[in-house]
Amino acid sequence: MKRIINKRRAQYCSEVKVKWWKQLSWDAGEMESVHVTMNDFEEATKLVQPSLRREGFSSIPDVTWDNVGGLYSLRKEFHRYIRCIKSPEDCDLFGVRMQDGFLLFGPPGCGKTLIAKAVAHEAGANFIHIKGPDILKKYVGDSESEIRKIFNRARTNAPCIVFFDEVDSLTTKRGKEG
């Protein structure tokens, strides 16, 4: 089977244009010997980039608490969020209400993004990383429309953590007039 697949792959890759679909056909002998396994699907997912990822969205991050290191009091604080994201029915059952969000602040490079990704990973939630300047648009109403699109995509891909980075670029500096 590997020989057949490798032969087909070589034929597909050698085509200048994607006309291989019309040019190649499977004969009955080849069809009987081909079996698709879960491993085939896992390998295929490595080759395909989801459309949301192409638009700046990502799935569950690879960052864990081990990558963050330390910050045990912060981990404990986020554990409640993680439990509610993982099993919202348990939170509803016991009347625990999760807040709508949280604010991480600090100077650039202190690990805010890393922490948010670790929370998303531990919760098994998708992660959308939005940089402040990316949502600023030229015309009135376009920025608001962009934010609505982001939250609609987050709802579609729930559970999802939306992380707004560089929020200071969206506002004016206070106390610096003049």
C-alpha positions in Angstrom: 0.0 0.0 0.0 2.8 2.4 0.8 4.3 1.9 -2.6 1.0 2.8 -4.2 0.5 5.9 -2.1 4.1 7.1 -2.6 3.6 6.6 -6.4 0.4 8.6 -6.3 2.1 11.3 -4.2 5.0 11.6 -6.7 2.5 11.9 -9.5 0.5 14.6 -7.7 3.5 16.6 -6.8 5.1 16.5 -10.2 2.1 18.1 -11.9 2.6 21.8 -12.7 -1.1 22.5 -12.4 -3.6 20.7 -10.2 -5.1 18.7 -13.1 -4.1 15.4 -11.5 -7.7 14.9 -10.3 -9.0 14.4 -13.8 -5.9 12.7 -15.2 -5.5 9.9 -12.6 -7.9 7.2 -11.7 -7.9 4.3 -9.4 -8.3 0.8 -10.8 -10.2 -1.9 -8.9 -7.1 -3.7 -7.8 -5.7 -0.5 -6.2 -9.0 0.3 -4.5 -9.3 -3.1 -2.8 -5.8 -2.8 -1.4 -6.1 0.7 0.1 -7.3 0.9 3.7 -7.6 4.3 5.4 -6.5 4.2 9.1 -6.7 6.7 11.9 -2.9 7.2 11.5 -3.6 8.4 7.9 -6.0 11.0 9.2 -3.5 12.1 11.9 -0.8 12.5 9.2 -3.1 14.4 7.0 -4.0 16.9 9.7 -0.3 17.8 9.9 -0.3 18.7 6.2 -3.6 20.8 6.3 -3.7 24.2 7.8 -7.2 25.0 9.1 -8.8 28.2 7.6 -9.1 29.9 11.0 -5.4 29.4 11.6 -4.6 31.1 8.3 -6.6 34.1 9.5 -4.5 34.5 12.7 -6.6 32.2 14.9 -5.2 29.1 16.4 -6.3 25.9 18.1 -5.3 24.7 21.5 -1.8 26.1 22.2 1.2 23.8 22.9 2.2 25.9 25.9 1.8 24.3 29.4 2.3 25.5 32.9 5.7 23.8 32.8 6.7 26.3 30.1 5.6 29.2 32.4 7.5 28.0 35.5 6.7 29.3 39.0 3.8 31.7 39.6 2.0 29.2 41.8 -0.4 31.7 43.3 -1.4 32.7 39.7 -1.8 29.1 38.7 -4.1 28.6 41.7 -6.2 31.6 40.7 -6.6 30.4 37.2 -7.4 26.8 38.2 -11.0 28.0 38.9 -11.3 29.3 35.3 -9.8 26.2 33.9 -12.3 24.0 35.8 -15.3 26.0 34.6 -14.1 25.9 31.0 -13.4 22.1 31.2 -16.7 21.2 32.8 -19.3 24.1 32.7 -22.1 21.7 33.8 -20.3 21.1 37.2 -20.0 24.9 37.7 -23.7 25.3 36.9 -24.6 22.5 39.2 -22.8 24.1 42.2 -23.8 27.6 41.3 -20.3 28.8 40.5 -20.3 31.7 38.1 -17.2 32.3 36.1 -16.3 35.9 35.4 -16.4 37.0 31.8 -12.7 37.6 31.6 -9.6 38.7 33.4 -6.9 41.3 32.8 -3.2 40.5 32.7 -1.0 43.6 32.8 2.6 44.3 33.0 5.6 45.5 30.9 6.3 43.9 27.5 8.0 40.5 27.8 6.8 39.6 31.3 4.9 36.5 30.1 1.3 37.6 29.7 0.8 35.9 26.4 2.6 32.7 27.7 0.3 32.6 30.7 -2.9 33.1 28.6 -1.7 30.3 26.2 -1.0 28.0 29.2 -4.5 28.6 30.6 -6.0 27.8 27.2 -3.9 24.6 26.9 -4.8 23.4 30.4 -8.5 24.1 29.8 -8.5 22.4 26.4 -9.8 25.7 24.8 -9.1 27.2 21.5 -7.0 30.4 21.6 -7.4 33.5 19.5 -4.5 36.0 19.8 -5.5 39.5 18.7 -3.0 42.3 18.6 -4.5 45.8 19.3 -3.3 47.5 16.1 -4.7 44.7 14.0 -8.3 45.6 14.8 -7.9 49.3 14.3 -9.5 50.2 11.0 -9.7 53.4 8.9 -13.4 53.9 8.7 -16.0 54.5 11.5 -17.6 51.2 12.4 -15.1 48.9 10.8 -13.2 48.3 14.1 -16.4 47.4 15.8 -17.3 45.1 13.0 -14.0 43.4 13.3 -14.5 42.8 17.0 -17.9 41.3 16.4 -16.4 38.9 13.8 -13.8 37.8 16.4 -16.4 37.0 19.0 -18.6 35.3 16.6 -15.7 33.0 15.6 -14.9 32.5 19.2 -18.5 31.4 19.9 -18.3 29.0 16.9 -15.1 27.5 18.2 -16.1 27.3 21.9 -14.6 26.7 24.3 -12.3 29.6 23.3 -10.1 32.1 24.9 -9.8 35.5 23.2 -6.5 37.3 24.1 -6.2 41.0 23.3 -2.6 41.9 23.2 -1.1 45.4 23.0 -4.4 47.0 24.2 -2.6 50.2 25.1 -2.3 50.9 21.4 -6.1 51.2 21.2 -6.3 54.1 23.7 -4.8 57.5 24.2 -2.2 58.1 26.8 -3.8 59.6 29.9 -2.2 62.5 31.7 0.2 63.3 28.9 -1.7 66.1 27.3 -0.1 69.2 26.2 
